Amino acid sequence: MEVDLDLATGFRPIAGSMSSNHSISADRNKERLLAGLPAAETKRWSCRRKAAVVVAVRAGVLGRQEACERYLLSPEELAAWETALDQNGIPGLRVTRLQIYRGSPLRKRP
């Protein structure tokens, strides 16, 4: 039984419901999901790219340390993305919206 792990929903099968082919199938799915993540050289982070990394980490497709090394992130930055996603969804990951979502007043440009 081949099971897809969806980055958008984080779907995981229930333990014990898989066939003996699970490890082979899971390896193929992991490779495919890793291929769908942003490039390791990403410099401009859209809110969707950030969300994809957070969901991959939470789904177990990418480890926290592995994500930090691959994308040159600090553990604090990845944790901030997770918090922003939890509290405000994908729009909370927008850089221009951080001040609004954090409750800080907007700075006026000189």
C-alpha positions as CSV (number, residue, x, y, z in Angstrom):
1,M,0.0,0.0,0.0
2,E,1.6,3.3,-1.1
3,V,0.7,6.2,1.1
4,D,1.2,9.8,0.2
5,L,2.3,12.3,2.8
6,D,0.6,15.6,1.8
7,L,2.6,18.7,2.8
8,A,-0.5,20.8,2.9
9,T,-2.4,18.5,5.3
10,G,0.4,16.7,7.0
11,F,-1.5,13.5,6.6
12,R,0.1,10.4,8.0
13,P,-1.2,6.9,7.9
14,I,-2.2,5.2,11.2
15,A,0.5,2.9,12.5
16,G,-0.1,-0.8,11.8
17,S,-2.2,-0.1,8.6
18,M,0.8,-0.4,6.2
19,S,2.1,-3.3,4.3
20,S,5.7,-4.6,4.4
21,N,6.5,-2.3,1.5
22,H,6.1,0.8,3.6
23,S,9.7,1.6,4.1
24,I,10.4,1.4,0.3
25,S,7.3,3.5,-0.4
26,A,8.1,6.0,2.4
27,D,11.6,6.5,1.0
28,R,10.2,7.2,-2.5
29,N,7.6,9.6,-1.0
30,K,10.2,11.4,1.1
31,E,12.4,11.9,-2.0
32,R,9.5,13.2,-4.0
33,L,8.4,15.6,-1.1
34,L,12.0,16.8,-0.6
35,A,12.2,17.5,-4.4
36,G,9.0,19.7,-4.0
37,L,10.6,21.9,-1.3
38,P,12.3,25.2,-2.0
39,A,15.8,25.1,-3.4
40,A,18.6,25.0,-0.8
41,E,19.9,28.2,-2.3
42,T,16.7,30.1,-1.7
43,K,17.4,33.7,-0.8
44,R,13.9,35.2,-1.1
45,W,11.4,33.6,1.2
46,S,7.8,33.8,0.2
47,C,5.2,32.9,2.9
48,R,4.4,29.7,0.9
49,R,8.0,28.6,0.9
50,K,8.3,29.2,4.6
51,A,5.1,27.2,5.2
52,A,6.3,24.3,3.0
53,V,9.5,24.0,5.1
54,V,7.5,24.2,8.4
55,V,5.0,21.5,7.3
56,A,7.9,19.3,6.0
57,V,9.6,19.5,9.4
58,R,6.4,18.8,11.3
59,A,5.5,15.8,9.0
60,G,8.9,14.3,9.6
61,V,10.0,14.6,6.0
62,L,12.8,17.0,7.0
63,G,14.4,17.1,10.4
64,R,14.7,20.5,12.3
65,Q,18.5,20.4,12.2
66,E,18.5,19.3,8.6
67,A,16.2,22.2,7.6
68,C,18.3,24.7,9.4
69,E,21.5,23.4,7.7
70,R,19.9,23.1,4.3
71,Y,18.3,26.6,4.3
72,L,21.0,28.3,6.5
73,L,18.3,29.1,9.2
74,S,18.9,29.6,12.9
75,P,16.8,27.3,15.1
76,E,15.1,30.5,16.4
77,E,14.1,31.6,12.9
78,L,12.5,28.3,12.2
79,A,10.7,28.4,15.5
80,A,9.5,31.9,14.7
81,W,8.1,30.6,11.4
82,E,6.3,27.9,13.2
83,T,4.8,30.3,15.7
84,A,3.7,32.7,13.0
85,L,2.1,29.9,11.1
86,D,0.3,28.6,14.2
87,Q,-1.0,31.9,15.2
88,N,-1.9,33.6,11.9
89,G,-1.7,31.0,9.2
90,I,0.3,31.5,6.0
91,P,-0.4,35.3,6.0
92,G,1.5,35.5,9.3
93,L,4.6,34.4,7.5
94,R,4.7,37.6,5.4
95,V,7.7,39.8,6.3
96,T,5.6,42.9,5.7
97,R,2.9,41.7,8.1
98,L,5.2,40.7,11.0
99,Q,4.8,44.0,12.9
100,I,1.0,43.9,12.6
101,Y,0.8,40.3,13.8
102,R,3.2,40.8,16.6
103,G,1.1,43.7,17.9
104,S,3.7,46.4,17.3
105,P,2.7,49.7,15.7
106,L,3.9,50.3,12.2
107,R,6.9,52.5,11.7
108,K,6.4,55.5,9.6
109,R,8.9,56.1,6.9
110,P,10.8,59.4,7.1
